[in-house]
Amino acid sequence: MNKDEFQGGARYVGGKVEKAVGDTVNSRNWQVDGVVDQVAGGAQNLYGRAKSAIEDAVDGAPELADKIGSEAREAGDRAADAARRAASTAQASAKDAPVLWALGAAAIGYGLAWLVHGQRD
């Protein structure tokens, strides 16, 4: 908790008390002053909380950067392994390609012959 959080919280509580007293004694000035202090205290408290959050983020940045870097390296290693496996699979498929082309050509030739000559009884 920093100074702004503490002072803003105290001013907010003071404003609540001031407004309650203004409500009790039916004093419009005390009520307005209480609401103004509540709003100002809340804003100062919010500013202090934001300031603390930013300080925490800055303090944690080196650890976060190290974690992101190690995860990125691991992801890169996994991608490189996957690329190596895909390349070896592609090479194996390329070796089998002539056989597949010959089988495909034979199937197409048989289909064309069947269409041209039709079925024989």
ZADO-1210 file (C-alpha; in nm, 4 decimals, padded with zeros to 6 digits):
<atoms>
<atom x="00.0000" y="00.0000" z="00.0000" code="MET" pos="1"/>
<atom x="00.1445" y="00.3333" z="-00.0994" code="ASN" pos="2"/>
<atom x="00.0848" y="00.6837" z="00.0358" code="LYS" pos="3"/>
<atom x="-00.1899" y="00.7702" z="-00.2130" code="ASP" pos="4"/>
<atom x="-00.3872" y="00.4542" z="-00.1366" code="GLU" pos="5"/>
<atom x="-00.3730" y="00.5232" z="00.2364" code="PHE" pos="6"/>
<atom x="-00.4501" y="00.8949" z="00.2166" code="GLN" pos="7"/>
<atom x="-00.7288" y="00.8402" z="-00.0376" code="GLY" pos="8"/>
<atom x="-00.8891" y="00.5716" z="00.1777" code="GLY" pos="9"/>
<atom x="-00.8700" y="00.7925" z="00.4863" code="ALA" pos="10"/>
<atom x="-01.0202" y="01.0885" z="00.3011" code="ARG" pos="11"/>
<atom x="-01.3012" y="00.8684" z="00.1667" code="TYR" pos="12"/>
<atom x="-01.3883" y="00.7435" z="00.5158" code="VAL" pos="13"/>
<atom x="-01.3675" y="01.0980" z="00.6510" code="GLY" pos="14"/>
<atom x="-01.6055" y="01.2115" z="00.3765" code="GLY" pos="15"/>
<atom x="-01.8510" y="00.9353" z="00.4706" code="LYS" pos="16"/>
<atom x="-01.8430" y="01.0494" z="00.8334" code="VAL" pos="17"/>
<atom x="-01.8789" y="01.4141" z="00.7337" code="GLU" pos="18"/>
<atom x="-02.1798" y="01.3359" z="00.5136" code="LYS" pos="19"/>
<atom x="-02.3397" y="01.1289" z="00.7896" code="ALA" pos="20"/>
<atom x="-02.2966" y="01.4179" z="01.0342" code="VAL" pos="21"/>
<atom x="-02.4416" y="01.6556" z="00.7732" code="GLY" pos="22"/>
<atom x="-02.7411" y="01.4231" z="00.7327" code="ASP" pos="23"/>
<atom x="-02.7859" y="01.4072" z="01.1093" code="THR" pos="24"/>
<atom x="-02.7749" y="01.7832" z="01.1696" code="VAL" pos="25"/>
<atom x="-02.9420" y="01.8580" z="00.8369" code="ASN" pos="26"/>
<atom x="-02.6535" y="02.0745" z="00.7146" code="SER" pos="27"/>
<atom x="-02.6325" y="02.1018" z="00.3387" code="ARG" pos="28"/>
<atom x="-02.2709" y="02.2313" z="00.3528" code="ASN" pos="29"/>
<atom x="-02.1512" y="01.9315" z="00.5558" code="TRP" pos="30"/>
<atom x="-02.3320" y="01.6927" z="00.3239" code="GLN" pos="31"/>
<atom x="-02.1767" y="01.8479" z="00.0124" code="VAL" pos="32"/>
<atom x="-01.8297" y="01.8629" z="00.1700" code="ASP" pos="33"/>
<atom x="-01.8665" y="01.4966" z="00.2718" code="GLY" pos="34"/>
<atom x="-01.9587" y="01.3879" z="-00.0798" code="VAL" pos="35"/>
<atom x="-01.6734" y="01.5925" z="-00.2278" code="VAL" pos="36"/>
<atom x="-01.4272" y="01.4295" z="00.0144" code="ASP" pos="37"/>
<atom x="-01.5659" y="01.0858" z="-00.0698" code="GLN" pos="38"/>
<atom x="-01.5197" y="01.1390" z="-00.4426" code="VAL" pos="39"/>
<atom x="-01.1743" y="01.2930" z="-00.4034" code="ALA" pos="40"/>
<atom x="-01.0666" y="01.0208" z="-00.1607" code="GLY" pos="41"/>
<atom x="-01.1931" y="00.7481" z="-00.3899" code="GLY" pos="42"/>
<atom x="-01.0084" y="00.8993" z="-00.6848" code="ALA" pos="43"/>
<atom x="-00.6854" y="00.9329" z="-00.4866" code="GLN" pos="44"/>
<atom x="-00.7193" y="00.5744" z="-00.3624" code="ASN" pos="45"/>
<atom x="-00.7797" y="00.4500" z="-00.7170" code="LEU" pos="46"/>
<atom x="-00.4748" y="00.6432" z="-00.8377" code="TYR" pos="47"/>
<atom x="-00.2659" y="00.4834" z="-00.5632" code="GLY" pos="48"/>
<atom x="-00.3908" y="00.1364" z="-00.6526" code="ARG" pos="49"/>
<atom x="-00.3083" y="00.1920" z="-01.0199" code="ALA" pos="50"/>
<atom x="00.0357" y="00.3178" z="-00.9241" code="LYS" pos="51"/>
<atom x="00.0936" y="00.0048" z="-00.7128" code="SER" pos="52"/>
<atom x="-00.0217" y="-00.2205" z="-00.9957" code="ALA" pos="53"/>
<atom x="00.2185" y="-00.0544" z="-01.2390" code="ILE" pos="54"/>
<atom x="00.5053" y="-00.0839" z="-00.9906" code="GLU" pos="55"/>
<atom x="00.4271" y="-00.4540" z="-00.9438" code="ASP" pos="56"/>
<atom x="00.4207" y="-00.5063" z="-01.3204" code="ALA" pos="57"/>
<atom x="00.7545" y="-00.3292" z="-01.3632" code="VAL" pos="58"/>
<atom x="00.9070" y="-00.5287" z="-01.0776" code="ASP" pos="59"/>
<atom x="00.7837" y="-00.8564" z="-01.2294" code="GLY" pos="60"/>
<atom x="00.8845" y="-00.7747" z="-01.5868" code="ALA" pos="61"/>
<atom x="01.2272" y="-00.9475" z="-01.5870" code="PRO" pos="62"/>
<atom x="01.0828" y="-01.2757" z="-01.4603" code="GLU" pos="63"/>
<atom x="00.7983" y="-01.2537" z="-01.7088" code="LEU" pos="64"/>
<atom x="01.0410" y="-01.1844" z="-01.9940" code="ALA" pos="65"/>
<atom x="01.2526" y="-01.4865" z="-01.8953" code="ASP" pos="66"/>
<atom x="00.9446" y="-01.7087" z="-01.8819" code="LYS" pos="67"/>
<atom x="00.8199" y="-01.5874" z="-02.2212" code="ILE" pos="68"/>
<atom x="01.1671" y="-01.6359" z="-02.3718" code="GLY" pos="69"/>
<atom x="01.1986" y="-01.9930" z="-02.2485" code="SER" pos="70"/>
<atom x="00.8485" y="-02.0796" z="-02.3689" code="GLU" pos="71"/>
<atom x="00.9260" y="-01.9257" z="-02.7086" code="ALA" pos="72"/>
<atom x="01.2462" y="-02.1314" z="-02.7341" code="ARG" pos="73"/>
<atom x="01.0527" y="-02.4495" z="-02.6484" code="GLU" pos="74"/>
<atom x="00.7861" y="-02.3662" z="-02.9079" code="ALA" pos="75"/>
<atom x="01.0572" y="-02.3028" z="-03.1672" code="GLY" pos="76"/>
<atom x="01.2198" y="-02.6376" z="-03.0893" code="ASP" pos="77"/>
<atom x="00.8839" y="-02.8150" z="-03.1233" code="ARG" pos="78"/>
<atom x="00.8192" y="-02.6399" z="-03.4569" code="ALA" pos="79"/>
<atom x="01.1649" y="-02.7369" z="-03.5855" code="ALA" pos="80"/>
<atom x="01.1042" y="-03.1015" z="-03.4880" code="ASP" pos="81"/>
<atom x="00.7666" y="-03.0985" z="-03.6613" code="ALA" pos="82"/>
<atom x="00.9261" y="-02.9490" z="-03.9752" code="ALA" pos="83"/>
<atom x="01.1959" y="-03.2190" z="-03.9737" code="ARG" pos="84"/>
<atom x="00.9330" y="-03.4925" z="-03.9424" code="ARG" pos="85"/>
<atom x="00.7255" y="-03.3377" z="-04.2232" code="ALA" pos="86"/>
<atom x="01.0325" y="-03.3148" z="-04.4468" code="ALA" pos="87"/>
<atom x="01.1224" y="-03.6793" z="-04.3919" code="SER" pos="88"/>
<atom x="00.7608" y="-03.7818" z="-04.4612" code="THR" pos="89"/>
<atom x="00.7614" y="-03.5752" z="-04.7803" code="ALA" pos="90"/>
<atom x="01.0858" y="-03.7399" z="-04.8918" code="GLN" pos="91"/>
<atom x="00.9378" y="-04.0847" z="-04.8299" code="ALA" pos="92"/>
<atom x="00.6287" y="-03.9884" z="-05.0278" code="SER" pos="93"/>
<atom x="00.8411" y="-03.8593" z="-05.3144" code="ALA" pos="94"/>
<atom x="01.0175" y="-04.1980" z="-05.3352" code="LYS" pos="95"/>
<atom x="00.6800" y="-04.3731" z="-05.3618" code="ASP" pos="96"/>
<atom x="00.5398" y="-04.1220" z="-05.6139" code="ALA" pos="97"/>
<atom x="00.6304" y="-04.3111" z="-05.9365" code="PRO" pos="98"/>
<atom x="00.4514" y="-04.6224" z="-05.8142" code="VAL" pos="99"/>
<atom x="00.1448" y="-04.4182" z="-05.7205" code="LEU" pos="100"/>
<atom x="00.1456" y="-04.2435" z="-06.0590" code="TRP" pos="101"/>
<atom x="00.1657" y="-04.5774" z="-06.2406" code="ALA" pos="102"/>
<atom x="-00.1227" y="-04.7201" z="-06.0364" code="LEU" pos="103"/>
<atom x="-00.3292" y="-04.4071" z="-06.1012" code="GLY" pos="104"/>
<atom x="-00.2583" y="-04.4201" z="-06.4753" code="ALA" pos="105"/>
<atom x="-00.3549" y="-04.7887" z="-06.4886" code="ALA" pos="106"/>
<atom x="-00.6836" y="-04.7184" z="-06.3051" code="ALA" pos="107"/>
<atom x="-00.7665" y="-04.4298" z="-06.5389" code="ILE" pos="108"/>
<atom x="-00.6786" y="-04.6412" z="-06.8459" code="GLY" pos="109"/>
<atom x="-00.9004" y="-04.9253" z="-06.7249" code="TYR" pos="110"/>
<atom x="-01.1868" y="-04.6786" z="-06.6625" code="GLY" pos="111"/>
<atom x="-01.1517" y="-04.5255" z="-07.0093" code="LEU" pos="112"/>
<atom x="-01.1413" y="-04.8679" z="-07.1745" code="ALA" pos="113"/>
<atom x="-01.4525" y="-04.9741" z="-06.9894" code="TRP" pos="114"/>
<atom x="-01.6317" y="-04.6535" z="-07.0994" code="LEU" pos="115"/>
<atom x="-01.5249" y="-04.6902" z="-07.4650" code="VAL" pos="116"/>
<atom x="-01.5932" y="-05.0581" z="-07.5066" code="HIS" pos="117"/>
<atom x="-01.8751" y="-05.0966" z="-07.2576" code="GLY" pos="118"/>
<atom x="-01.9627" y="-05.4196" z="-07.0895" code="GLN" pos="119"/>
<atom x="-01.9398" y="-05.7378" z="-07.2928" code="ARG" pos="120"/>
<atom x="-02.1889" y="-06.0141" z="-07.2364" code="ASP" pos="121"/>
</atoms>
